[in-house]
Amino acid sequence: MATSFYHFSSDSFKSNSKRLNLPPGPPGWPVVGNLFQAARSGKPFFEYVDDLRRKYGPIFTLRMGTRTMIILRDAKLCHEALIDKGALFASRRRENPTRNIFSCNKFTVNAAVYGPVWRSLRRNMVQNMLSSSRLKEFRSTREHAMDKLIDRLRAEAAANNGVASVLKNARFSVFCILVGMCFGIEMDDETVEKMDQVMKTVLITLDPRIDDYLPILSPFFNEQRKRAL
């Protein structure tokens, strides 16, 4: 049975953090907290916190460098946090300079701080991309992408003794749909693949880094920020 997972994160320890009534959690090391324990576990983060759930219950605390995470591993708790008290926990933590570049200084729907700007961006996205009328308009785009998916799977299977990469081709088809919805035009396969590769590079650049949790190490990532610029 699938287990719900969510975490809340604060940017830094405050002087009164020891007096906060936080859920229990594994003891950490000075300065780094549980950061290296998670990294050295040899497990994906989801598996690591699932092991901790068995010992500490459905809600517990992890101290990851300068960030304090409250982990929820229960569907009812996640519903309470995200639905019943959504506005209370809806804001976003401070990001590193590299992510700020790609989010236009937190001016995108997935990066903006909860408030009037985020609500405006969300309303614009829903009205112009996700409304029922817009979805009907993009029906031909979806059908064309699905035709491409079938053709690519058949061609790849014919060239590889019946073996085809479903995930890679499905990703390509989804990207074709997104390109059509965002730009309103149909692009050739080569251009779409180039754009997809650029997005992969961006996502790799934005992957969590050690300086997200230990900002004192951020000078070591200046070169990465320069490449992003």
N, C-alpha and C positions, 0 to 999 in steps of 0.2 A: 504494500500500500504506500502510495506516495506520501511524503512528509513535507509539510509546509516549512519554508525557511525564510527568515528575514532578519536583518540586523540593523540596529540604529547605531550611529557613530557620532561621537563628539570630536572636535578637532584637537583638543589639548586637555591635559590634566589641569584642574584648577587647584588653588591652594586648599580649598575645602573639600576636595574630591573624596577624602577618606571619611568625611562625615555624611556623604550621600548614602542613602539606603539603596544600594545597588544589589542585584541578585548575586548569589555566590558564583564562584568560578575558580579555575585552576590558579594556584599561586604562580606568579611570574618572576622574572629576573629584574634587577634594578635597571632603570632607563628603558630597556627594550620590552619589558613586560612579557607577554606570551608570544611575541613575534617570532623569535627563533624556534620556539617549541613547535609552532605550527609549521614553520618552514622545514624543520628537521624531522617532522613526523613521517615524511615520505609518502604522504597521502594527499589527494585533492582536498581542498578546504572543506567541501561539503561532507566528506567522509570523516575528516578530523573533528568537526563540530558534532557529527552524529555520534562519534565515540564519547564525546564529552556529555552529550545529552543523557546517555545511559547512567552517568555518574551524578550529574548536577541537575537533571530534570529538564523540562521543556523551555526554561528561560534561564540564561546564565550570562556572566560577564567575561569578556576577554579584553585584556589591555594590550593593544598592539602599538608599541612605541608611544607616540603622543596622542593616540586615539583610544578612546574607550568604546568598545562595541558591546551592545546588548543583543544577544542572539535569541531569536524566537524559533522554536522547533515544534510548534503546535498550531493546528489550523485555527482553533478558536482564538488563541492569543494573537495570531496574525490578523484575523478579522477584526478583533477589537482595536488593534493598533492602526490598521490601514483603512478601515471603514468607520467604525464607531468614533475613533479619535484621529481620523485622517488629517485634519487641519493642524493638529498639535504636532504631528511628526512628519509633516509634508515638506519641510524645507530641506536644503541640501548643504552638505559640508563644504568647507573651503577646498578648492582644487589647486593643483600645482600649475605653474605658469604655462606649461606645454598644453595642458587641456584647455586652459583659458583661451589660447590662440585658436584652437579648433572649434570652440563654442562661441566665438565672437564675444569674448569676455562675458560668458554666461548669458548669452542672448539667444539661446535655442530652447525648444520646449523640453528637452531632456537634460538641460543644465541650469536653467534659470532658477533663481531663488523663488520659493513659493510666495505669491503675492499678485498684484495687479498685472505685472509684466507676464508672468507665467500663465495667468488665466487668459490674457489676451492672445498669447501664442497658441495655447491649447484650443481656444475657440476658433482661431484662424485655421488650424490644422483640421479640426473636425468639420468645419463648414466647407472647406475647400478641397478636402481629400477623403474624408471618412463618412460624409453624409450619404444617405441612401441614394439621392439623386446623382451625386458624384460617382458613387460606385457603379451605378447603371451606365454612366457615360464611359467608364473605363472597362466595360465588359469586353469590348472588342480587343482591348490591350491584353486582358487576361487570357482570352481565347487564343490570341496569336502567340502568347508566351507558352501556353500549354502545347500548342501544335509544335513549336520549336523544341520543347522538352522531349516530346515523343520522337521527333525526327532525330534529335541528337542521341538519344538513348539507343534507337535502332541502329544508327550509323556506327556508334561506338561498339555496340554489341557485335555487329557484323564484322568489324575489324579486329575484334579481340576474342574470338571463339565463344561468343555469347555472354561475355563479361562487360558490364558497363558501370561507371561510377554514378550512382543515383544522386548522392549528396552534392557532388560538384555540379551536375547538370541542373538539379533542382535549385541550387543557389543561383546559377546563371539565369534561370527562368524568373525567379523572384526579383532579381536585379533588373531584368528587362521590364517587369511590371512597374517597379519603383521609378525607373528612368522615364517611362512613358507618363506616369502620374506627375512626376516633378517637372518635366520639361515639355510634355505635350507632343513629343515627336518620337518617331521610331528610328533607332540607330542600328547600324550594321553590327554583326556579331563581334567583329574585331574591336570596334570602339567600346562596346559594352564590356568586353573582357578587360580592356585597358582600364576603364573606370573602376571595374570590380577590383582589379589589382591595386589601384591607388587606395581604395577604401580599405583593403586588407592591410596595406602599409600603415594607414592612419590608425586603424584599430590596434595594431601591434605597438605603435608609438604610444597609444593611450593606455596600454595595459598597466595595471598597478605596478608601482616600483617601490623600492625600499625607501626612497625619500618621501613617499606619501605618508609614511609612518614615522620616519626620522628626518624631519626637515633640515636638520643640521648637515645632512649629506647632500643637499640639493646642489651645491657648487660642483659636485662630480658629474652632474647631468646637464651642465650648461651647453655642452656640445650638441646634445640631443635637441635642446630647445632652439639652438641656432639653425639646425637642419629643418625643424618645423617651420621656422620663420622664412 
